[in-house]
Amino acid sequence: MIDHLRKLLAARELLYTWVGREFKVRYSQSILGIAWAIIQPFSLMVIFSLVFSLVLRVPTGEIAYPVFAYIGLLAWTLFSNSLNFAIPSLVNNLNLVSKINFPREILPLAAVLVSVIDFAIAGVIFLPMLWWYQVPLSPLILLLPLLLLLQLGFTFGLALVGAAVNVFYRDVRFIIPLALQIWFYLSPIIYPAEMIPAAWRPLYFLNPMAVFIDSYRRVIFFHTWPEWPYLGLSLLVTLLLTGWAYRYFKQAEREFADLI
């Protein structure tokens, strides 16, 4: 494991280059270019705001629904885009995987990092939204980088497993969109976690994305600490998943060239 990490670190220049390439390719021949990074979560926020604040009236306390939904959509878009681009990354680059010797985990990792760039671009309009809806900030907002890092670790672990399994079973490309669609509604993106009955919340928060999104809202909007038992469990799941996923990926890597 340590040797693999050293090789990955030694290949960091390749990683930086590949991230730049993937970012350019993602928006090449696109009229709006990187604006799509903002359009996707923003348009969903507008639609959900019309439906869930004017028609169904989802309770969000004193927090305006648009800004409440947007932070959930930012976190979810980062997660879903990372998986959608990372999982097919090995199969989509079969010439590299089969002919060139390099740490193959660079491909899914680069896809995740490009999604982080999209996340940063889409987040540019979040601060003006906080100002517009008069949402004050507290020192707890300093926890955001740590929460984001935890989410990225969880996402990368899933991306490694998905990318490796996709080489062996191409059905994965059909399963992922369905799984993400179901996962979306099992996470508190368009509704607050408090709407889940108290008796069901321990089971509900076994979903790390539910914990991450709820934690973002707690530190940004409500100036309270995350729920440490659930966040601690998500940290444990992330560490175990990422460690196991990386080991599994490197073991499966030996067969990639023969199968792709």
N, C-alpha and C positions, 0 to 999 in steps of 0.2 A: 504493500500500500504506500509506504513512504517513497519507494523508488518511483512509483507511478506519479506521485505528486511532484517529485523533483523533476521528472521529465516534462510534466505539464508546465511547471514554472519555467523551465528552460525554453519552452516553446511559446512563451508569452507574446513574443513579437508576431508569431504566426496568428495567435489568437486576436491580437489587436487588428492585424491586417484583415482577418476574416470577418471580424465585427464590422469594419468599415465597408467591406465588400457587400456583406449581407444587407447593411443599411441602405446602400446605394441601389442594390438590386430590388429591394422591397418596394421602392418608390420610383424605379426607373420607368420611363414612358407613361408616367402618371401626370395628368394636368395639374392636379392639386398638390401632388408631392406629399411632403411631411404633414400637410394640413389634415390628411386622413387620420393621423394619430390623435388629433383633437376631435374631428368630426364624429368618429365612432362612439366614444363615450358621451360626448356632448349631445348628440342627436338622441341617444337612448335616454339620457337624463331629461330632455325636453318631453319626450313621449311619456315616460313614466311619471313625470310631474303632472302632466295633464290628466293622466288616468288616476293616479294614486293620491293626488292632493285635491283634485276638483271633483272627481266622480266617486271613488271608493274611500277617499279620505283616510289614508293610513296615518295613525298617530305617531308624530315625531317630537312631541313636546314643544318647546319653544324654538326648535331648530327648523328653519324653512326646508321644505321637502327637496327643492332642487339641489341645495348644497349637501343635504343629508344623503341623497341618492348618488351624487357625483363622486364622493369619496369611495363609496362602495363599488361604483362602476370603474373607477380608476384601478382599484386593487384587483378587481375581477378581470378587467381587460389585460392587465399585466400578466396575470396567471394564465388565462385562456390563450392569449397570443403566444406566450412562451411555449406552451405545450403544442399548440397547433403548428408552430414552425420548427420546434426542436425535435419532435418525435419522428417526422419524416426526413430529418436532415441527413441521416446516413444513407438512406435509399436514394435520396435526391442527388447525392454527390458520390455516386458509385465509382466513378473514375478515380477520385482521390482515395477512397477507402480501399479499393482493390489494388492500386498500383503504387501508392506513396506511403512510406512509413512515417507516421506521426501520431501523436496522442489523439485518437478518434473522438474522445470526449470534448475536444475543442469545438466540434460541429454543433452538438446540442447546447453547449455552454454559450457559444457565440449567438445562437438564436435567442437564448434567454437574455443576454446582455443587450441585444438590439431592442428587445421588448422593454428593457429598462429605459433605453433612450426614448422610445415612444411614450413611456410612462412619464418621463421628465417633461417632454414636450406638452403632453396633455395636461400635466399638472401646472403649467404656466398660468392657466386661466383660473386655477383654484383659489389663489390668493385674492385676486380681484373679486371673486364670488364671496369669499369670507368678508371682505370689506363691504361689499354691496348689501349683504344680509346682516351686517353688523354682528359678526361672530367674533368675540374677543378671544385672544390666545393666552395661554398660560405656559409657565416653564415646562410643563409636562410634554409639550410638543417636541421637546428634545428626545423623547423616546421614539419618535417616528423612524429615524434611521435604523434603530435596533429592531423595531417591528418589521420594517421593510427587509432587512437582512434575513430575519427569520423566515419571512414568506419566500424569499428568493432561495433559501436553502431547501425548503420544502418543495418548491417548484422544480429546482434542479434535480433533486432526487427522483421525482416522478418522471422528469424529462429523460433522465438516463435509463430508467427502466423501460419507459415507453419506446425510446429510440432503439434499444437493444432488442426488445420483443418484436418490434415492427420488422426487423430484419428477418426473423424466423417465421412470423405469422403476419401476412399483409392485411388480415382482417382488422388489425388495430386501427387502420386509417378510417374504418367505418364506425368503430366503437367509440373513438375519442369524441367526435361531435355529439353523439347521443349522450355519452357520460357527462360531458361538460354542460349540456343543456339541463340534465337532471340536477347536476351539482349546483348550477346557478340558483335554482329554486330552493335548494337545501341550504343555501347561505343567505345571511341577512343583508341582501343587496338592495332590494326594493321595499323591505320592511325591517323594523327594528327587532333585535333578538328578544326583546322583552315581550313580543307577541307570542313567543313560544311558551306554552304552559310550564310553570316552574318544575313540575314533576318530570317533564321531558327534557329539560335543558342539559342535564349531565350527558344524556345520550346525544343531544343535538350538538354540543360543543366537542364531541369526539371528532367533528369535522374541523380540521385546523383552519380552513378558510373562514369559517364562521367566527372562530376566535380572533383571527387577524383583523377582519373587518370590524367586528365589535370593538376591538382594542383601539383601532384607528379613531373610531367615533368617540370613544371614551376620552382619549387624551386631547382630541381637537375640540370637540363640542362641549363636553360635560366636565372637563378639567378634573377627571378622576383617573385613578390608576387602573390598568387592566385587571381583569379577574385572574389573580396569580395562579390559582390551582389549574384553571383551564389553559392559561398561557404556558405554565410549566409543563403540562402534559403535551402541548403542541411542540414545545422545545424538545422534549424527550423523543416524540415521534419523528421530528425533523432530523435529529442527530442519528437515530437508529436507521431511519429510511435512507438518508443520504450516504451513510457509511456502508450499509448493505448494498445500496444501488450502485455505488462506485465499484465495489468489489465484484458484484455480478457483471457489470458492464465490462470490466477488464478481463474477466474470465470468458465472457461471450465474444469478446473482440477477436479472439483467435480464429473464430469461424466466420467472421463477417465477409472476408474476401471471397470465400468459397460459395457463399449463399447469395450475395448481392449480384 
